[in-house]
């Protein structure tokens, strides 16, 4: 989904790095100061992914929100494959 949003916002280049265009703000690394500078320097439309619950978000009239939900079976399968994959 993130790659689709990137293509809408900044063009049709499939080589674009989603992490450079939209840093994951919830992640502790790199430090927040670095991420905020990166976002402030952007001139195109912005998007952010988050795993925050809906009641922890600020809603703005000018912003558009896309909510993606997973089927419980997908969540369980992801957990199982993560646990069963040997560490490399």
Helices and strands as residue ranges (DSSP letters): H 2-10, H 18-21, H 32-40, G 54-56, H 72-84
